[in-house]
Amino acid sequence: MGQWYRHPITVKENAVKKFMFLSLGFEKPTPEIMGAWQAWFESIGDRILEQGGLWKGGREITPEATKDLPLGADSITGYLIFRAESLDEATKLAKACPIVISNRVYEVMQK
């Protein structure tokens, strides 16, 4: 069998880190907030690596049991993987998001 191989990391890849926003819950935004949200996405478009929404319930899996989870206020409803230079910069980007201002707080995590 062949050995797993990853290409060498370039200087640029070392300088810019990957982060993930996790959005929790959802409230339908007003048309104004929706327009501002679209503009925010366009403003960070070159940083976005992947994004998606999760709109169905999930399952909680533990050693003891598996149970269905409904979609609720504490559910993860979306994610955005993006580039930023630091956790501080990622936090600043999240704070500028109109959905955060009008709705819920994102969780920001660094890879």
Phi, psi and omega in degrees: 000145178286157179270141177298140183224136173241136181297153180300143179284132178273167179300318181298319179296326178290325185285327183251130185256163177260141178227162177229131168264133170246122177264141183244133179069180179196136169231138182298123181285155174291163176303325179294315179294320179299317177297318178294324179295316178298319178295322178296315178300318178298323182291335179249012186307323181286349179266340187286128176259323181197149176208159178187160177246148180238110190242019177229161176296167181234202178228141172262127183241121177231169177300332184276324187197169172234130179225146178288141178245130177284160174284121184217188184298332180260007180283147171286122184246356178188165178213156178214119176258127187212171179258143172205162182279336183202167175297324177298316178295319178298319178296318178299318177297317180296318180296333180279349182290124181300331178292323177296317181296321186262345195228271186227167178268138172281151164265135180246127180230148179253140175276000000 
